[in-house]
Amino acid sequence: MAKFFNPFKTFFLVQFEKSELPFPEMANWMGQFNEIAVGLVLISFVVFPDKWHSKLRLPVFYIANSVLAFILLVSVYVHMHPAVPAEVLPMAIKPPVLSIVMLLMVAGNMYLFRNQEKRT
């Protein structure tokens, strides 16, 4: 939610503009919306695990994680882009350490979920 307020709002818009992503203003809003939506979906799997219909459970889980992986890949690209200054990045560091750690967590999440579904 911090991305909706300054200085973070400006930081993320600068990231999109400097990284030469298409439609920076729209990408900024879509990124924020997708992060919130995916977060709510994944939280609902933890809070209400039995409320998901069995036919929707697997596809929704994998779509949410795939969207999150895409968001994180864009984050890696933005961090690595030479025109994006470190001052506008989270934690003001250029290497995409957090994004890569989160990508590994997404992969682990999908792997563990798949193994759990096989056992049930």
N, C-alpha and C positions, 0 to 999 in steps of 0.2 A: 504494500500500500504506500510505502514511502516514495515510490516512483511517481506518484501523482502530485507530490509537493516539492517545491524548491528547497534545497539546491539539486536534489536528485532528479527531478523532472528535467531540468536543464542539462544535467550530466548525461542522462540517457539519450536525449535528443541530439546532443553533440556527438555522442558515440555513433548513432545511426548516420548522421550527416557526414562525419569525418571518415567513416568506414566505407562510404560510397554505396551503401545499400539503397535499393530503389525505394522511392516513396518514403523518405525518412519519418515524416510526421505520422503517416498511417502505420508504418512498421512499428513505431513507438507505441501507439495505442493498441495495436493488435498484439504486440509482445506482452504488454501489461495485462490485457484481457485474457490471453491464453495462459499466462502464468497463474492468474487467479483461478480460472476455470479448472485447469489441470490440478492445481493444488486442492481445490474443493472436492473434485472427483476422487483423488487419491486419499484424501482424509476420510471421505465417506466409506472407502473400502476398509479402513481401520475402525471407524466408529460404528458403522452399520454393516458388518460383513455378511450377515444373513439376509439382508434386505434386497440384495441384488438378485435379479432373476437369473437362473442358471444359464440361459442362452445369451444374456447380455454381459454377464460377469467377465468372461475371458476377452471378448472383443473390446469392451470399454476399457478394461485394464491395459491391454496392449496398445490401444490407440492413445490413451492418456500418457503412457510411458514413451511412446514414439514421438508424440508432440513435445514432451519434455526433452527428449534427446535432441530433437531438431532445434529447440530453443537454446540448448546448451552448445550445440555445434555452431550456431550463429554467434553465441557468446565467445567461443574460442576464436572464431574468425575475427570478430571485433577486437579482441585483445591482441591478436597477432598483427593486425593491420598497422603499418608503420605511421599512418597519419593520425591515429587516435592517441592522444596524450594520456599518460598514466594518471594525471590528476583527475580525469573524469571517469576513471574505472573504479569499480568497487575495491576497497582497501588500497587504492592508488598504486597498484602493482601491475606491471605489464604482462608477466607470464600468466597464462590462464589456469593457474593451479586449481582454484576452486571449481571452475567449470569442468575440468578433467576429472577431479575427484567426484563431482556430482554425476558425470557421465558413467563412471565406474559404479556408482551407487544405483543408477538406473538399470544398468546391465545386471547387477547383482539382484536387484528387486525383481526383474523379469525372470531371471533364472530361478530364484527361490519360489516365486509364485507358480511357475510352470511345474516345478517338482512337487509343490504342495497340491496342485490340481490333479496330478497324476496319482497321488496317494489317496485322494478322496473319491 
